[in-house]
């Protein structure tokens, strides 16, 4: 039971990290388009 909850927490952490990574990439892309 505990292990299942830990796995779910790891999945949500990975999803959160992926969302942050995607947002950073999008911001960098937009900034590059604006500056160049």
CHARMM internal coordinates of N, CA and C (Angstrom, degrees):
IC EDIT
DIST 1 N 1 CA 1.4693
DIST 1 CA 1 C 1.5293
ANGL 1 N 1 CA 1 C 109.88
DIST 1 C 2 N 1.3387
ANGL 1 CA 1 C 2 N 116.16
DIHE 1 N 1 CA 1 C 2 N -48.01
DIST 2 N 2 CA 1.4667
ANGL 1 C 2 N 2 CA 118.86
DIHE 1 CA 1 C 2 N 2 CA 178.57
DIST 2 CA 2 C 1.5257
ANGL 2 N 2 CA 2 C 110.88
DIHE 1 C 2 N 2 CA 2 C -62.78
DIST 2 C 3 N 1.3390
ANGL 2 CA 2 C 3 N 115.82
DIHE 2 N 2 CA 2 C 3 N -41.36
DIST 3 N 3 CA 1.4620
ANGL 2 C 3 N 3 CA 119.72
DIHE 2 CA 2 C 3 N 3 CA -177.19
DIST 3 CA 3 C 1.5331
ANGL 3 N 3 CA 3 C 110.14
DIHE 2 C 3 N 3 CA 3 C -61.65
DIST 3 C 4 N 1.3237
ANGL 3 CA 3 C 4 N 117.46
DIHE 3 N 3 CA 3 C 4 N -41.01
DIST 4 N 4 CA 1.4602
ANGL 3 C 4 N 4 CA 120.76
DIHE 3 CA 3 C 4 N 4 CA 179.97
DIST 4 CA 4 C 1.5202
ANGL 4 N 4 CA 4 C 111.10
DIHE 3 C 4 N 4 CA 4 C -61.42
DIST 4 C 5 N 1.3493
ANGL 4 CA 4 C 5 N 115.81
DIHE 4 N 4 CA 4 C 5 N -40.66
DIST 5 N 5 CA 1.4656
ANGL 4 C 5 N 5 CA 118.46
DIHE 4 CA 4 C 5 N 5 CA 179.98
DIST 5 CA 5 C 1.5218
ANGL 5 N 5 CA 5 C 110.24
DIHE 4 C 5 N 5 CA 5 C -66.78
DIST 5 C 6 N 1.3358
ANGL 5 CA 5 C 6 N 116.64
DIHE 5 N 5 CA 5 C 6 N -39.70
DIST 6 N 6 CA 1.4646
ANGL 5 C 6 N 6 CA 119.63
DIHE 5 CA 5 C 6 N 6 CA 178.47
DIST 6 CA 6 C 1.5192
ANGL 6 N 6 CA 6 C 110.89
DIHE 5 C 6 N 6 CA 6 C -62.24
DIST 6 C 7 N 1.3279
ANGL 6 CA 6 C 7 N 117.48
DIHE 6 N 6 CA 6 C 7 N -42.26
DIST 7 N 7 CA 1.4668
ANGL 6 C 7 N 7 CA 120.52
DIHE 6 CA 6 C 7 N 7 CA 179.56
DIST 7 CA 7 C 1.5218
ANGL 7 N 7 CA 7 C 109.96
DIHE 6 C 7 N 7 CA 7 C -61.16
DIST 7 C 8 N 1.3199
ANGL 7 CA 7 C 8 N 116.37
DIHE 7 N 7 CA 7 C 8 N -42.24
DIST 8 N 8 CA 1.4624
ANGL 7 C 8 N 8 CA 119.48
DIHE 7 CA 7 C 8 N 8 CA -179.06
DIST 8 CA 8 C 1.5235
ANGL 8 N 8 CA 8 C 109.78
DIHE 7 C 8 N 8 CA 8 C -64.34
DIST 8 C 9 N 1.3409
ANGL 8 CA 8 C 9 N 117.29
DIHE 8 N 8 CA 8 C 9 N -39.26
DIST 9 N 9 CA 1.4646
ANGL 8 C 9 N 9 CA 120.51
DIHE 8 CA 8 C 9 N 9 CA 179.96
DIST 9 CA 9 C 1.5314
ANGL 9 N 9 CA 9 C 109.89
DIHE 8 C 9 N 9 CA 9 C -64.46
DIST 9 C 10 N 1.3367
ANGL 9 CA 9 C 10 N 116.96
DIHE 9 N 9 CA 9 C 10 N -39.62
DIST 10 N 10 CA 1.4659
ANGL 9 C 10 N 10 CA 120.63
DIHE 9 CA 9 C 10 N 10 CA 179.28
DIST 10 CA 10 C 1.5285
ANGL 10 N 10 CA 10 C 109.21
DIHE 9 C 10 N 10 CA 10 C -63.63
DIST 10 C 11 N 1.3262
ANGL 10 CA 10 C 11 N 116.80
DIHE 10 N 10 CA 10 C 11 N -40.92
DIST 11 N 11 CA 1.4725
ANGL 10 C 11 N 11 CA 120.16
DIHE 10 CA 10 C 11 N 11 CA -179.61
DIST 11 CA 11 C 1.5271
ANGL 11 N 11 CA 11 C 109.71
DIHE 10 C 11 N 11 CA 11 C -62.72
DIST 11 C 12 N 1.3248
ANGL 11 CA 11 C 12 N 117.58
DIHE 11 N 11 CA 11 C 12 N -44.84
DIST 12 N 12 CA 1.4659
ANGL 11 C 12 N 12 CA 119.60
DIHE 11 CA 11 C 12 N 12 CA -178.73
DIST 12 CA 12 C 1.5265
ANGL 12 N 12 CA 12 C 109.91
DIHE 11 C 12 N 12 CA 12 C -65.53
DIST 12 C 13 N 1.3253
ANGL 12 CA 12 C 13 N 117.46
DIHE 12 N 12 CA 12 C 13 N -36.41
DIST 13 N 13 CA 1.4690
ANGL 12 C 13 N 13 CA 120.26
DIHE 12 CA 12 C 13 N 13 CA 177.88
DIST 13 CA 13 C 1.5225
ANGL 13 N 13 CA 13 C 109.90
DIHE 12 C 13 N 13 CA 13 C -63.84
DIST 13 C 14 N 1.3460
ANGL 13 CA 13 C 14 N 116.67
DIHE 13 N 13 CA 13 C 14 N -42.42
DIST 14 N 14 CA 1.4644
ANGL 13 C 14 N 14 CA 120.41
DIHE 13 CA 13 C 14 N 14 CA 179.22
DIST 14 CA 14 C 1.5254
ANGL 14 N 14 CA 14 C 109.91
DIHE 13 C 14 N 14 CA 14 C -63.97
DIST 14 C 15 N 1.3351
ANGL 14 CA 14 C 15 N 117.24
DIHE 14 N 14 CA 14 C 15 N -43.23
DIST 15 N 15 CA 1.4654
ANGL 14 C 15 N 15 CA 120.14
DIHE 14 CA 14 C 15 N 15 CA 179.41
DIST 15 CA 15 C 1.5216
ANGL 15 N 15 CA 15 C 110.27
DIHE 14 C 15 N 15 CA 15 C -62.28
DIST 15 C 16 N 1.3394
ANGL 15 CA 15 C 16 N 117.48
DIHE 15 N 15 CA 15 C 16 N -41.67
DIST 16 N 16 CA 1.4576
ANGL 15 C 16 N 16 CA 121.65
DIHE 15 CA 15 C 16 N 16 CA 179.80
DIST 16 CA 16 C 1.5246
ANGL 16 N 16 CA 16 C 110.35
DIHE 15 C 16 N 16 CA 16 C -64.02
DIST 16 C 17 N 1.3321
ANGL 16 CA 16 C 17 N 116.31
DIHE 16 N 16 CA 16 C 17 N -43.83
DIST 17 N 17 CA 1.4626
ANGL 16 C 17 N 17 CA 120.20
DIHE 16 CA 16 C 17 N 17 CA 179.39
DIST 17 CA 17 C 1.5277
ANGL 17 N 17 CA 17 C 110.19
DIHE 16 C 17 N 17 CA 17 C -63.24
DIST 17 C 18 N 1.3374
ANGL 17 CA 17 C 18 N 117.17
DIHE 17 N 17 CA 17 C 18 N -40.78
DIST 18 N 18 CA 1.4661
ANGL 17 C 18 N 18 CA 120.65
DIHE 17 CA 17 C 18 N 18 CA -179.77
DIST 18 CA 18 C 1.5278
ANGL 18 N 18 CA 18 C 110.10
DIHE 17 C 18 N 18 CA 18 C -64.25
DIST 18 C 19 N 1.3531
ANGL 18 CA 18 C 19 N 117.02
DIHE 18 N 18 CA 18 C 19 N -41.27
DIST 19 N 19 CA 1.4666
ANGL 18 C 19 N 19 CA 120.04
DIHE 18 CA 18 C 19 N 19 CA 179.22
DIST 19 CA 19 C 1.5216
ANGL 19 N 19 CA 19 C 110.08
DIHE 18 C 19 N 19 CA 19 C -62.79
DIST 19 C 20 N 1.3223
ANGL 19 CA 19 C 20 N 117.50
DIHE 19 N 19 CA 19 C 20 N -43.86
DIST 20 N 20 CA 1.4719
ANGL 19 C 20 N 20 CA 120.81
DIHE 19 CA 19 C 20 N 20 CA 178.82
DIST 20 CA 20 C 1.5203
ANGL 20 N 20 CA 20 C 109.93
DIHE 19 C 20 N 20 CA 20 C -61.92
DIST 20 C 21 N 1.3295
ANGL 20 CA 20 C 21 N 117.21
DIHE 20 N 20 CA 20 C 21 N -43.46
DIST 21 N 21 CA 1.4621
ANGL 20 C 21 N 21 CA 121.78
DIHE 20 CA 20 C 21 N 21 CA -179.36
DIST 21 CA 21 C 1.5303
ANGL 21 N 21 CA 21 C 110.13
DIHE 20 C 21 N 21 CA 21 C -61.70
DIST 21 C 22 N 1.3282
ANGL 21 CA 21 C 22 N 116.67
DIHE 21 N 21 CA 21 C 22 N -43.71
DIST 22 N 22 CA 1.4641
ANGL 21 C 22 N 22 CA 120.16
DIHE 21 CA 21 C 22 N 22 CA -179.60
DIST 22 CA 22 C 1.5281
ANGL 22 N 22 CA 22 C 110.35
DIHE 21 C 22 N 22 CA 22 C -64.88
DIST 22 C 23 N 1.3381
ANGL 22 CA 22 C 23 N 117.07
DIHE 22 N 22 CA 22 C 23 N -40.40
DIST 23 N 23 CA 1.4685
ANGL 22 C 23 N 23 CA 120.14
DIHE 22 CA 22 C 23 N 23 CA 179.31
DIST 23 CA 23 C 1.5205
ANGL 23 N 23 CA 23 C 110.38
DIHE 22 C 23 N 23 CA 23 C -63.65
DIST 23 C 24 N 1.3275
ANGL 23 CA 23 C 24 N 117.64
DIHE 23 N 23 CA 23 C 24 N -43.44
DIST 24 N 24 CA 1.4726
ANGL 23 C 24 N 24 CA 121.07
DIHE 23 CA 23 C 24 N 24 CA -179.61
DIST 24 CA 24 C 1.5230
ANGL 24 N 24 CA 24 C 109.82
DIHE 23 C 24 N 24 CA 24 C -62.48
DIST 24 C 25 N 1.3384
ANGL 24 CA 24 C 25 N 116.88
DIHE 24 N 24 CA 24 C 25 N -43.15
DIST 25 N 25 CA 1.4655
ANGL 24 C 25 N 25 CA 119.76
DIHE 24 CA 24 C 25 N 25 CA 179.74
DIST 25 CA 25 C 1.5196
ANGL 25 N 25 CA 25 C 110.53
DIHE 24 C 25 N 25 CA 25 C -62.72
DIST 25 C 26 N 1.3365
ANGL 25 CA 25 C 26 N 116.92
DIHE 25 N 25 CA 25 C 26 N -40.49
DIST 26 N 26 CA 1.4716
ANGL 25 C 26 N 26 CA 119.88
DIHE 25 CA 25 C 26 N 26 CA -179.18
DIST 26 CA 26 C 1.5182
ANGL 26 N 26 CA 26 C 110.01
DIHE 25 C 26 N 26 CA 26 C -65.61
DIST 26 C 27 N 1.3302
ANGL 26 CA 26 C 27 N 117.04
DIHE 26 N 26 CA 26 C 27 N -42.32
DIST 27 N 27 CA 1.4680
ANGL 26 C 27 N 27 CA 120.81
DIHE 26 CA 26 C 27 N 27 CA 179.95
DIST 27 CA 27 C 1.5285
ANGL 27 N 27 CA 27 C 110.03
DIHE 26 C 27 N 27 CA 27 C -62.96
DIST 27 C 28 N 1.3302
ANGL 27 CA 27 C 28 N 116.50
DIHE 27 N 27 CA 27 C 28 N -45.29
DIST 28 N 28 CA 1.4670
ANGL 27 C 28 N 28 CA 119.81
DIHE 27 CA 27 C 28 N 28 CA 179.39
DIST 28 CA 28 C 1.5277
ANGL 28 N 28 CA 28 C 110.00
DIHE 27 C 28 N 28 CA 28 C -60.34
DIST 28 C 29 N 1.3333
ANGL 28 CA 28 C 29 N 116.80
DIHE 28 N 28 CA 28 C 29 N -42.48
DIST 29 N 29 CA 1.4590
ANGL 28 C 29 N 29 CA 120.85
DIHE 28 CA 28 C 29 N 29 CA -179.50
DIST 29 CA 29 C 1.5259
ANGL 29 N 29 CA 29 C 110.18
DIHE 28 C 29 N 29 CA 29 C -61.55
DIST 29 C 30 N 1.3312
ANGL 29 CA 29 C 30 N 116.89
DIHE 29 N 29 CA 29 C 30 N -45.88
DIST 30 N 30 CA 1.4682
ANGL 29 C 30 N 30 CA 121.09
DIHE 29 CA 29 C 30 N 30 CA -179.52
DIST 30 CA 30 C 1.5260
ANGL 30 N 30 CA 30 C 109.85
DIHE 29 C 30 N 30 CA 30 C -63.59
DIST 30 C 31 N 1.3323
ANGL 30 CA 30 C 31 N 117.09
DIHE 30 N 30 CA 30 C 31 N -43.41
DIST 31 N 31 CA 1.4653
ANGL 30 C 31 N 31 CA 119.82
DIHE 30 CA 30 C 31 N 31 CA -179.90
DIST 31 CA 31 C 1.5223
ANGL 31 N 31 CA 31 C 110.43
DIHE 30 C 31 N 31 CA 31 C -62.00
DIST 31 C 32 N 1.3219
ANGL 31 CA 31 C 32 N 117.28
DIHE 31 N 31 CA 31 C 32 N -41.47
DIST 32 N 32 CA 1.4690
ANGL 31 C 32 N 32 CA 120.15
DIHE 31 CA 31 C 32 N 32 CA 178.53
DIST 32 CA 32 C 1.5243
ANGL 32 N 32 CA 32 C 110.35
DIHE 31 C 32 N 32 CA 32 C -62.68
DIST 32 C 33 N 1.3178
ANGL 32 CA 32 C 33 N 117.33
DIHE 32 N 32 CA 32 C 33 N -40.78
DIST 33 N 33 CA 1.4689
ANGL 32 C 33 N 33 CA 120.02
DIHE 32 CA 32 C 33 N 33 CA 179.28
DIST 33 CA 33 C 1.5264
ANGL 33 N 33 CA 33 C 110.24
DIHE 32 C 33 N 33 CA 33 C -63.58
DIST 33 C 34 N 1.3413
ANGL 33 CA 33 C 34 N 117.31
DIHE 33 N 33 CA 33 C 34 N -39.81
DIST 34 N 34 CA 1.4690
ANGL 33 C 34 N 34 CA 120.95
DIHE 33 CA 33 C 34 N 34 CA -176.68
DIST 34 CA 34 C 1.5234
ANGL 34 N 34 CA 34 C 110.65
DIHE 33 C 34 N 34 CA 34 C -70.83
DIST 34 C 35 N 1.3303
ANGL 34 CA 34 C 35 N 117.16
DIHE 34 N 34 CA 34 C 35 N -44.36
DIST 35 N 35 CA 1.4679
ANGL 34 C 35 N 35 CA 119.63
DIHE 34 CA 34 C 35 N 35 CA -172.73
DIST 35 CA 35 C 1.5201
ANGL 35 N 35 CA 35 C 111.31
DIHE 34 C 35 N 35 CA 35 C -75.35
DIST 35 C 36 N 1.3420
ANGL 35 CA 35 C 36 N 118.08
DIHE 35 N 35 CA 35 C 36 N -32.48
DIST 36 N 36 CA 1.4587
ANGL 35 C 36 N 36 CA 118.79
DIHE 35 CA 35 C 36 N 36 CA -175.38
DIST 36 CA 36 C 1.5268
ANGL 36 N 36 CA 36 C 111.68
DIHE 35 C 36 N 36 CA 36 C -89.51
END
COOR INIT
IC SEED 1 N 1 CA 1 C
IC BUILD
